[in-house]
Amino acid sequence: MDYVSALLPPVVMAVFFAGLIRVIVKTQGGANKAKEDAVVDAALARAEGARQGSPKTDD
């Protein structure tokens, strides 16, 4: 019975990890994908604009 108690925690962690990966994969895309992509694109554009809009001065 020692082998059962030794193998139980890794097996339980593997099952939960597989479930986590499945949830991550299933939530990619879907109805909100375009909206999420638009938010990320807008944030990147703002960051790029702020970086280009403030020139560095070397004094």
PDB file of N, CA, C and O in Angstrom:
ATOM      1  N   MET A   1       0.812  -1.204   0.000  1.00  0.00           N
ATOM      2  CA  MET A   1       0.000   0.000   0.000  1.00  0.00           C
ATOM      3  C   MET A   1       0.851   1.263   0.000  1.00  0.00           C
ATOM      4  O   MET A   1       0.340   2.347  -0.278  1.00  0.00           O
ATOM      5  N   ASP A   2       2.126   1.143   0.303  1.00  0.00           N
ATOM      6  CA  ASP A   2       2.977   2.333   0.282  1.00  0.00           C
ATOM      7  C   ASP A   2       3.090   2.919  -1.119  1.00  0.00           C
ATOM      8  O   ASP A   2       3.193   4.134  -1.288  1.00  0.00           O
ATOM      9  N   TYR A   3       3.071   2.046  -2.121  1.00  0.00           N
ATOM     10  CA  TYR A   3       3.194   2.550  -3.490  1.00  0.00           C
ATOM     11  C   TYR A   3       1.969   3.369  -3.882  1.00  0.00           C
ATOM     12  O   TYR A   3       2.086   4.306  -4.672  1.00  0.00           O
ATOM     13  N   VAL A   4       0.804   3.036  -3.350  1.00  0.00           N
ATOM     14  CA  VAL A   4      -0.409   3.803  -3.653  1.00  0.00           C
ATOM     15  C   VAL A   4      -0.293   5.199  -3.064  1.00  0.00           C
ATOM     16  O   VAL A   4      -0.589   6.181  -3.744  1.00  0.00           O
ATOM     17  N   SER A   5       0.128   5.302  -1.829  1.00  0.00           N
ATOM     18  CA  SER A   5       0.263   6.617  -1.207  1.00  0.00           C
ATOM     19  C   SER A   5       1.411   7.413  -1.831  1.00  0.00           C
ATOM     20  O   SER A   5       1.402   8.643  -1.790  1.00  0.00           O
ATOM     21  N   ALA A   6       2.390   6.728  -2.404  1.00  0.00           N
ATOM     22  CA  ALA A   6       3.496   7.424  -3.063  1.00  0.00           C
ATOM     23  C   ALA A   6       3.086   7.928  -4.447  1.00  0.00           C
ATOM     24  O   ALA A   6       3.570   8.968  -4.892  1.00  0.00           O
ATOM     25  N   LEU A   7       2.209   7.208  -5.122  1.00  0.00           N
ATOM     26  CA  LEU A   7       1.810   7.587  -6.478  1.00  0.00           C
ATOM     27  C   LEU A   7       0.597   8.510  -6.513  1.00  0.00           C
ATOM     28  O   LEU A   7       0.373   9.176  -7.523  1.00  0.00           O
ATOM     29  N   LEU A   8      -0.173   8.569  -5.468  1.00  0.00           N
ATOM     30  CA  LEU A   8      -1.407   9.354  -5.488  1.00  0.00           C
ATOM     31  C   LEU A   8      -1.174  10.851  -5.726  1.00  0.00           C
ATOM     32  O   LEU A   8      -1.835  11.418  -6.596  1.00  0.00           O
ATOM     33  N   PRO A   9      -0.269  11.520  -4.997  1.00  0.00           N
ATOM     34  CA  PRO A   9      -0.098  12.959  -5.252  1.00  0.00           C
ATOM     35  C   PRO A   9       0.335  13.287  -6.691  1.00  0.00           C
ATOM     36  O   PRO A   9      -0.236  14.209  -7.273  1.00  0.00           O
ATOM     37  N   PRO A  10       1.301  12.593  -7.294  1.00  0.00           N
ATOM     38  CA  PRO A  10       1.648  12.916  -8.677  1.00  0.00           C
ATOM     39  C   PRO A  10       0.506  12.657  -9.660  1.00  0.00           C
ATOM     40  O   PRO A  10       0.331  13.403 -10.624  1.00  0.00           O
ATOM     41  N   VAL A  11      -0.260  11.613  -9.417  1.00  0.00           N
ATOM     42  CA  VAL A  11      -1.385  11.320 -10.306  1.00  0.00           C
ATOM     43  C   VAL A  11      -2.446  12.402 -10.196  1.00  0.00           C
ATOM     44  O   VAL A  11      -2.988  12.849 -11.206  1.00  0.00           O
ATOM     45  N   VAL A  12      -2.744  12.821  -8.981  1.00  0.00           N
ATOM     46  CA  VAL A  12      -3.736  13.878  -8.776  1.00  0.00           C
ATOM     47  C   VAL A  12      -3.261  15.174  -9.427  1.00  0.00           C
ATOM     48  O   VAL A  12      -4.045  15.858 -10.086  1.00  0.00           O
ATOM     49  N   MET A  13      -1.995  15.515  -9.250  1.00  0.00           N
ATOM     50  CA  MET A  13      -1.465  16.733  -9.878  1.00  0.00           C
ATOM     51  C   MET A  13      -1.513  16.628 -11.393  1.00  0.00           C
ATOM     52  O   MET A  13      -1.820  17.613 -12.064  1.00  0.00           O
ATOM     53  N   ALA A  14      -1.219  15.465 -11.946  1.00  0.00           N
ATOM     54  CA  ALA A  14      -1.261  15.289 -13.399  1.00  0.00           C
ATOM     55  C   ALA A  14      -2.687  15.454 -13.926  1.00  0.00           C
ATOM     56  O   ALA A  14      -2.892  16.052 -14.982  1.00  0.00           O
ATOM     57  N   VAL A  15      -3.662  14.930 -13.202  1.00  0.00           N
ATOM     58  CA  VAL A  15      -5.058  15.072 -13.628  1.00  0.00           C
ATOM     59  C   VAL A  15      -5.476  16.533 -13.597  1.00  0.00           C
ATOM     60  O   VAL A  15      -6.097  17.016 -14.544  1.00  0.00           O
ATOM     61  N   PHE A  16      -5.146  17.244 -12.526  1.00  0.00           N
ATOM     62  CA  PHE A  16      -5.493  18.661 -12.454  1.00  0.00           C
ATOM     63  C   PHE A  16      -4.761  19.471 -13.513  1.00  0.00           C
ATOM     64  O   PHE A  16      -5.337  20.396 -14.086  1.00  0.00           O
ATOM     65  N   PHE A  17      -3.512  19.144 -13.781  1.00  0.00           N
ATOM     66  CA  PHE A  17      -2.753  19.854 -14.808  1.00  0.00           C
ATOM     67  C   PHE A  17      -3.369  19.624 -16.182  1.00  0.00           C
ATOM     68  O   PHE A  17      -3.487  20.562 -16.970  1.00  0.00           O
ATOM     69  N   ALA A  18      -3.761  18.392 -16.477  1.00  0.00           N
ATOM     70  CA  ALA A  18      -4.416  18.096 -17.753  1.00  0.00           C
ATOM     71  C   ALA A  18      -5.733  18.867 -17.869  1.00  0.00           C
ATOM     72  O   ALA A  18      -6.065  19.369 -18.943  1.00  0.00           O
ATOM     73  N   GLY A  19      -6.471  18.960 -16.783  1.00  0.00           N
ATOM     74  CA  GLY A  19      -7.708  19.736 -16.785  1.00  0.00           C
ATOM     75  C   GLY A  19      -7.449  21.209 -17.018  1.00  0.00           C
ATOM     76  O   GLY A  19      -8.193  21.862 -17.751  1.00  0.00           O
ATOM     77  N   LEU A  20      -6.407  21.739 -16.407  1.00  0.00           N
ATOM     78  CA  LEU A  20      -6.053  23.140 -16.600  1.00  0.00           C
ATOM     79  C   LEU A  20      -5.690  23.414 -18.048  1.00  0.00           C
ATOM     80  O   LEU A  20      -6.144  24.404 -18.622  1.00  0.00           O
ATOM     81  N   ILE A  21      -4.880  22.556 -18.645  1.00  0.00           N
ATOM     82  CA  ILE A  21      -4.504  22.718 -20.045  1.00  0.00           C
ATOM     83  C   ILE A  21      -5.738  22.649 -20.936  1.00  0.00           C
ATOM     84  O   ILE A  21      -5.858  23.411 -21.895  1.00  0.00           O
ATOM     85  N   ARG A  22      -6.650  21.739 -20.623  1.00  0.00           N
ATOM     86  CA  ARG A  22      -7.875  21.617 -21.419  1.00  0.00           C
ATOM     87  C   ARG A  22      -8.710  22.885 -21.342  1.00  0.00           C
ATOM     88  O   ARG A  22      -9.242  23.337 -22.355  1.00  0.00           O
ATOM     89  N   VAL A  23      -8.830  23.463 -20.152  1.00  0.00           N
ATOM     90  CA  VAL A  23      -9.597  24.700 -19.997  1.00  0.00           C
ATOM     91  C   VAL A  23      -8.932  25.835 -20.763  1.00  0.00           C
ATOM     92  O   VAL A  23      -9.615  26.621 -21.419  1.00  0.00           O
ATOM     93  N   ILE A  24      -7.608  25.930 -20.687  1.00  0.00           N
ATOM     94  CA  ILE A  24      -6.897  26.989 -21.397  1.00  0.00           C
ATOM     95  C   ILE A  24      -7.110  26.854 -22.901  1.00  0.00           C
ATOM     96  O   ILE A  24      -7.371  27.847 -23.581  1.00  0.00           O
ATOM     97  N   VAL A  25      -7.002  25.655 -23.416  1.00  0.00           N
ATOM     98  CA  VAL A  25      -7.167  25.443 -24.852  1.00  0.00           C
ATOM     99  C   VAL A  25      -8.598  25.733 -25.279  1.00  0.00           C
ATOM    100  O   VAL A  25      -8.816  26.333 -26.332  1.00  0.00           O
ATOM    101  N   LYS A  26      -9.567  25.320 -24.487  1.00  0.00           N
ATOM    102  CA  LYS A  26     -10.968  25.532 -24.864  1.00  0.00           C
ATOM    103  C   LYS A  26     -11.367  26.995 -24.812  1.00  0.00           C
ATOM    104  O   LYS A  26     -12.259  27.408 -25.553  1.00  0.00           O
ATOM    105  N   THR A  27     -10.734  27.793 -23.959  1.00  0.00           N
ATOM    106  CA  THR A  27     -11.130  29.196 -23.847  1.00  0.00           C
ATOM    107  C   THR A  27     -10.414  30.082 -24.861  1.00  0.00           C
ATOM    108  O   THR A  27     -10.688  31.280 -24.931  1.00  0.00           O
ATOM    109  N   GLN A  28      -9.510  29.518 -25.639  1.00  0.00           N
ATOM    110  CA  GLN A  28      -8.864  30.301 -26.684  1.00  0.00           C
ATOM    111  C   GLN A  28      -9.829  30.438 -27.853  1.00  0.00           C
ATOM    112  O   GLN A  28     -10.453  29.464 -28.274  1.00  0.00           O
ATOM    113  N   GLY A  29      -9.943  31.639 -28.365  1.00  0.00           N
ATOM    114  CA  GLY A  29     -10.844  31.845 -29.497  1.00  0.00           C
ATOM    115  C   GLY A  29     -12.265  32.043 -29.021  1.00  0.00           C
ATOM    116  O   GLY A  29     -12.492  32.542 -27.919  1.00  0.00           O
ATOM    117  N   GLY A  30     -13.206  31.662 -29.830  1.00  0.00           N
ATOM    118  CA  GLY A  30     -14.606  31.788 -29.458  1.00  0.00           C
ATOM    119  C   GLY A  30     -15.174  33.146 -29.817  1.00  0.00           C
ATOM    120  O   GLY A  30     -14.608  33.877 -30.629  1.00  0.00           O
ATOM    121  N   ALA A  31     -16.297  33.474 -29.205  1.00  0.00           N
ATOM    122  CA  ALA A  31     -17.037  34.686 -29.545  1.00  0.00           C
ATOM    123  C   ALA A  31     -16.295  35.956 -29.153  1.00  0.00           C
ATOM    124  O   ALA A  31     -16.414  36.976 -29.833  1.00  0.00           O
ATOM    125  N   ASN A  32     -15.535  35.908 -28.072  1.00  0.00           N
ATOM    126  CA  ASN A  32     -14.865  37.116 -27.596  1.00  0.00           C
ATOM    127  C   ASN A  32     -13.473  37.311 -28.178  1.00  0.00           C
ATOM    128  O   ASN A  32     -12.796  38.277 -27.824  1.00  0.00           O
ATOM    129  N   LYS A  33     -13.027  36.427 -29.059  1.00  0.00           N
ATOM    130  CA  LYS A  33     -11.664  36.506 -29.579  1.00  0.00           C
ATOM    131  C   LYS A  33     -11.417  37.827 -30.302  1.00  0.00           C
ATOM    132  O   LYS A  33     -10.386  38.461 -30.078  1.00  0.00           O
ATOM    133  N   ALA A  34     -12.331  38.251 -31.159  1.00  0.00           N
ATOM    134  CA  ALA A  34     -12.146  39.488 -31.912  1.00  0.00           C
ATOM    135  C   ALA A  34     -12.090  40.685 -30.970  1.00  0.00           C
ATOM    136  O   ALA A  34     -11.283  41.594 -31.165  1.00  0.00           O
ATOM    137  N   LYS A  35     -12.944  40.685 -29.951  1.00  0.00           N
ATOM    138  CA  LYS A  35     -12.953  41.796 -28.999  1.00  0.00           C
ATOM    139  C   LYS A  35     -11.661  41.827 -28.193  1.00  0.00           C
ATOM    140  O   LYS A  35     -11.096  42.898 -27.971  1.00  0.00           O
ATOM    141  N   GLU A  36     -11.186  40.660 -27.752  1.00  0.00           N
ATOM    142  CA  GLU A  36      -9.935  40.601 -26.992  1.00  0.00           C
ATOM    143  C   GLU A  36      -8.755  41.025 -27.864  1.00  0.00           C
ATOM    144  O   GLU A  36      -7.862  41.736 -27.403  1.00  0.00           O
ATOM    145  N   ASP A  37      -8.751  40.586 -29.124  1.00  0.00           N
ATOM    146  CA  ASP A  37      -7.677  40.978 -30.032  1.00  0.00           C
ATOM    147  C   ASP A  37      -7.678  42.486 -30.267  1.00  0.00           C
ATOM    148  O   ASP A  37      -6.618  43.108 -30.343  1.00  0.00           O
ATOM    149  N   ALA A  38      -8.868  43.069 -30.381  1.00  0.00           N
ATOM    150  CA  ALA A  38      -8.963  44.509 -30.592  1.00  0.00           C
ATOM    151  C   ALA A  38      -8.426  45.271 -29.384  1.00  0.00           C
ATOM    152  O   ALA A  38      -7.759  46.292 -29.547  1.00  0.00           O
ATOM    153  N   VAL A  39      -8.704  44.793 -28.189  1.00  0.00           N
ATOM    154  CA  VAL A  39      -8.212  45.452 -26.973  1.00  0.00           C
ATOM    155  C   VAL A  39      -6.689  45.389 -26.920  1.00  0.00           C
ATOM    156  O   VAL A  39      -6.036  46.381 -26.594  1.00  0.00           O
ATOM    157  N   VAL A  40      -6.127  44.236 -27.236  1.00  0.00           N
ATOM    158  CA  VAL A  40      -4.675  44.084 -27.221  1.00  0.00           C
ATOM    159  C   VAL A  40      -4.043  44.952 -28.296  1.00  0.00           C
ATOM    160  O   VAL A  40      -3.030  45.604 -28.041  1.00  0.00           O
ATOM    161  N   ASP A  41      -4.618  44.975 -29.496  1.00  0.00           N
ATOM    162  CA  ASP A  41      -4.082  45.810 -30.572  1.00  0.00           C
ATOM    163  C   ASP A  41      -4.121  47.291 -30.196  1.00  0.00           C
ATOM    164  O   ASP A  41      -3.181  48.032 -30.483  1.00  0.00           O
ATOM    165  N   ALA A  42      -5.213  47.721 -29.551  1.00  0.00           N
ATOM    166  CA  ALA A  42      -5.320  49.120 -29.135  1.00  0.00           C
ATOM    167  C   ALA A  42      -4.267  49.457 -28.082  1.00  0.00           C
ATOM    168  O   ALA A  42      -3.662  50.528 -28.130  1.00  0.00           O
ATOM    169  N   ALA A  43      -4.049  48.559 -27.141  1.00  0.00           N
ATOM    170  CA  ALA A  43      -3.038  48.803 -26.106  1.00  0.00           C
ATOM    171  C   ALA A  43      -1.646  48.856 -26.715  1.00  0.00           C
ATOM    172  O   ALA A  43      -0.834  49.698 -26.331  1.00  0.00           O
ATOM    173  N   LEU A  44      -1.363  47.971 -27.655  1.00  0.00           N
ATOM    174  CA  LEU A  44      -0.055  48.003 -28.314  1.00  0.00           C
ATOM    175  C   LEU A  44       0.124  49.274 -29.131  1.00  0.00           C
ATOM    176  O   LEU A  44       1.212  49.849 -29.150  1.00  0.00           O
ATOM    177  N   ALA A  45      -0.925  49.716 -29.801  1.00  0.00           N
ATOM    178  CA  ALA A  45      -0.846  50.949 -30.577  1.00  0.00           C
ATOM    179  C   ALA A  45      -0.614  52.154 -29.671  1.00  0.00           C
ATOM    180  O   ALA A  45       0.161  53.048 -30.010  1.00  0.00           O
ATOM    181  N   ARG A  46      -1.286  52.179 -28.519  1.00  0.00           N
ATOM    182  CA  ARG A  46      -1.071  53.274 -27.568  1.00  0.00           C
ATOM    183  C   ARG A  46       0.359  53.287 -27.063  1.00  0.00           C
ATOM    184  O   ARG A  46       0.985  54.343 -26.980  1.00  0.00           O
ATOM    185  N   ALA A  47       0.870  52.124 -26.729  1.00  0.00           N
ATOM    186  CA  ALA A  47       2.238  52.037 -26.225  1.00  0.00           C
ATOM    187  C   ALA A  47       3.234  52.447 -27.297  1.00  0.00           C
ATOM    188  O   ALA A  47       4.199  53.158 -27.018  1.00  0.00           O
ATOM    189  N   GLU A  48       3.000  52.000 -28.520  1.00  0.00           N
ATOM    190  CA  GLU A  48       3.895  52.370 -29.627  1.00  0.00           C
ATOM    191  C   GLU A  48       3.819  53.866 -29.900  1.00  0.00           C
ATOM    192  O   GLU A  48       4.846  54.499 -30.145  1.00  0.00           O
ATOM    193  N   GLY A  49       2.620  54.442 -29.863  1.00  0.00           N
ATOM    194  CA  GLY A  49       2.457  55.879 -30.079  1.00  0.00           C
ATOM    195  C   GLY A  49       3.121  56.692 -28.978  1.00  0.00           C
ATOM    196  O   GLY A  49       3.735  57.723 -29.252  1.00  0.00           O
ATOM    197  N   ALA A  50       3.006  56.242 -27.756  1.00  0.00           N
ATOM    198  CA  ALA A  50       3.634  56.962 -26.650  1.00  0.00           C
ATOM    199  C   ALA A  50       5.156  56.874 -26.747  1.00  0.00           C
ATOM    200  O   ALA A  50       5.861  57.821 -26.400  1.00  0.00           O
ATOM    201  N   ARG A  51       5.645  55.760 -27.208  1.00  0.00           N
ATOM    202  CA  ARG A  51       7.090  55.604 -27.324  1.00  0.00           C
ATOM    203  C   ARG A  51       7.634  56.469 -28.455  1.00  0.00           C
ATOM    204  O   ARG A  51       8.716  57.041 -28.323  1.00  0.00           O
ATOM    205  N   GLN A  52       6.906  56.576 -29.558  1.00  0.00           N
ATOM    206  CA  GLN A  52       7.355  57.385 -30.677  1.00  0.00           C
ATOM    207  C   GLN A  52       7.070  58.855 -30.456  1.00  0.00           C
ATOM    208  O   GLN A  52       7.771  59.708 -31.001  1.00  0.00           O
ATOM    209  N   GLY A  53       6.053  59.170 -29.667  1.00  0.00           N
ATOM    210  CA  GLY A  53       5.653  60.549 -29.453  1.00  0.00           C
ATOM    211  C   GLY A  53       6.543  61.307 -28.498  1.00  0.00           C
ATOM    212  O   GLY A  53       6.533  62.538 -28.517  1.00  0.00           O
ATOM    213  N   SER A  54       7.305  60.638 -27.670  1.00  0.00           N
ATOM    214  CA  SER A  54       8.173  61.328 -26.719  1.00  0.00           C
ATOM    215  C   SER A  54       9.624  61.076 -27.098  1.00  0.00           C
ATOM    216  O   SER A  54      10.217  60.078 -26.688  1.00  0.00           O
ATOM    217  N   PRO A  55      10.202  62.004 -27.897  1.00  0.00           N
ATOM    218  CA  PRO A  55      11.594  61.802 -28.334  1.00  0.00           C
ATOM    219  C   PRO A  55      12.568  61.978 -27.176  1.00  0.00           C
ATOM    220  O   PRO A  55      12.352  62.781 -26.269  1.00  0.00           O
ATOM    221  N   LYS A  56      13.635  61.211 -27.237  1.00  0.00           N
ATOM    222  CA  LYS A  56      14.676  61.319 -26.211  1.00  0.00           C
ATOM    223  C   LYS A  56      15.584  62.497 -26.555  1.00  0.00           C
ATOM    224  O   LYS A  56      15.861  62.770 -27.723  1.00  0.00           O
ATOM    225  N   THR A  57      16.029  63.170 -25.536  1.00  0.00           N
ATOM    226  CA  THR A  57      16.996  64.250 -25.742  1.00  0.00           C
ATOM    227  C   THR A  57      18.256  63.909 -24.995  1.00  0.00           C
ATOM    228  O   THR A  57      18.217  63.565 -23.814  1.00  0.00           O
ATOM    229  N   ASP A  58      19.359  64.002 -25.674  1.00  0.00           N
ATOM    230  CA  ASP A  58      20.645  63.766 -25.045  1.00  0.00           C
ATOM    231  C   ASP A  58      21.319  65.100 -24.797  1.00  0.00           C
ATOM    232  O   ASP A  58      21.839  65.718 -25.726  1.00  0.00           O
ATOM    233  N   ASP A  59      21.316  65.544 -23.561  1.00  0.00           N
ATOM    234  CA  ASP A  59      21.937  66.826 -23.212  1.00  0.00           C
ATOM    235  C   ASP A  59      23.306  66.612 -22.614  1.00  0.00           C
ATOM    236  O   ASP A  59      23.982  67.577 -22.258  1.00  0.00           O
TER     237      ASP A  59
END
